[in-house]
Structure formats: C-alpha cells, structure tokens
Amino acid sequence: MNRDNNRIAETLRLYLSVLASVAYLGGGIALIASSQSFGIAALEGPLRYALAILLLVYGAFRGFRAFQQFRDQ
C-alpha cells in the first residue's frame, strides 16, 4: 500500500509541476500581450517586458524539469 501512495504522490507532483509551468508561461504571455490600458499590472516599458521574459524563462525551466521527471519515471 505504501508503494501505491508514493506513486500517487509522484504523479500528483508531476501534474502540479506541469500546471505551474503552464501558469508561469501564460502569465508571461499575458503580460507581453496585454496593453497598458488592459490593467493586468501597473508596470511600464522595459520593466514590464523584463518581468514577462523572466516569467517565460522560469516557466520553460519548470516545464523542462517536469519533462525530465516524466522521462525518469
């Protein structure tokens, strides 16, 4: 029974990692795609794009790690 619980926990962790990756990527894309008047964030100019790029890079990193975890299972 303990082995099944570990497998369920690993699977749940993998799905949450993928979900977090998609959320970071989506946040970065939304920040780039939205206009200043859209009101997602009160950031302007280069700071806005720097944060968006940071979110995209971190989301890609989380996605890559989730892919590695999936491959190792």
Summary of the structure (lengths in Angstrom):
residues: 73
radius of gyration: 16.4
end to end distance: 18.7
largest distance: 54.5
contacts: 177
relative contact order: 0.17
helix: 86%
strand: 0%
